Amino acid sequence: RDHAAATQITEPVRLDMYTEDEVYLSLLKLHLPHVLRNPKPRAIIYNAGTDVLEGDALGCLSVSDSGVSQRDAIVFQAARQNNIPIIMVTSGGYQRRTASVIANSLLNLWEKGIIAKNVIG
């Protein structure tokens, strides 16, 4: 356990093993507004890990591919609504489909107009 890192977590959210989309996304929606207000960050470095995906042996959660896209849209939309610059980094995810899940999520953000069309391509 990384005690130094744990001291910097201001909004701890505990997840049960094999948490699925409904609970995962509802907890995100519940806690994200508070995180973006107390205090308001100057920028967001968003660690968009895919080890939350169902079937990932290390993440031990059960979030679907669609759930990851929804999660990313929620976070990006919140950043945009609060005028906070956001940088997305990817991590985790130890399955063959991880790259396509990330690509589909980015495409979803672009298609919804959440990220600028000139960012991709």
N, C-alpha and C positions, 0 to 999 in steps of 0.2 A: 504494500500500500504506500502511495506517495503522499506522505503527510504534508510536505511543503506545498504541493499543488492543492491539496484538500483545503488548506487554509485560505486559498484565493477563490474558492467557490462560494458565491454569494447566494445562489438559489439552487440548493441541492434538490435533485429530483431522483428518487429511487424507483427503479423499474424491476418488476418481477421477471424471472426468466420466462422466455417465450411470450413476452408482451406483444400483442398484435396491434394493427393499425389504429383501431378505434381508441384504445386507451393511450397509445403512444402519441397520437395526434391531439387528443383532447388535453393531455398533460402539457404538450408544447403550447397549445393555444392558451391554456390557463396561466402558464409561467412566463411566457415570452414578454407580454406587455410590462410586467413588473421589472424584468431584467433590463428592458429598454428605457425605463424611467429612473431607476435608482442606482447610481446617477446615470443620466443619458450619456451613452458612449460617443466619443468623437468619430469612431469607426468600428466596424464589426469585422473580425476575422472569423469567418464561419467554417468550422471544421465539419464538412459534410460527409461524415463517415458512412460507409456502406456495410460495416460489420453488423449493422442492425438488421440486415436482410435475413429472412427466413432461410434456414439451412446453413448459416454461417456458424462454424464450429466454435469460434472464439467469441463472437458477439452474444450468442445464446438468446437472441430476440427473434421475433417472428413477424417483422415488418415486410410487407409486400413491395414489389417494384413500384407499384402505384403509390404506396404509402411514402416511399422515399421522394417521389416527384411532388407529392402533396406537401411533405415536410419542407422541401426546398422552396416551394412556392410560398408557403406561409412565412418562412424566414425572410425571403427576399421582399415580399410584399410589405412586411412590417418594417423592414429597413427603409424601403422607399417611402412609405407613409410617414415615417418619422424623420425623413431627410438625413439618413445616416449612411455614409458610404459603406459598401460591403465588399469584402474580398472572400471568395470561396476557395477553400483548399479541400482536397479529397484525401481520405485516409481509410485504413481498414478495408474490409471487404476482401475476402479470400476465396471467392468463387469465380468461375469462368465468366459468369454473366455480369460481373461488377462493372466492367467498362461500358457495356451497353446500357445498364441502368443509369449510370452517370450521364451518358450521352443523351438518353431519352429525357432525363430530368432537365438538362440544359435546353434541349429542344422545346420542351414544354414551357419553360420560362420565356423563351424567345417567342414562341407562338402566341402566348398570352400577353405579350408586350411588357412583361415584367422586367426583362433586360433589353437593352437597346439592340436594334437589328444590326448595328455596325460592330457589335462585340464579337459575334460569331461570323467567321468566313472572311 
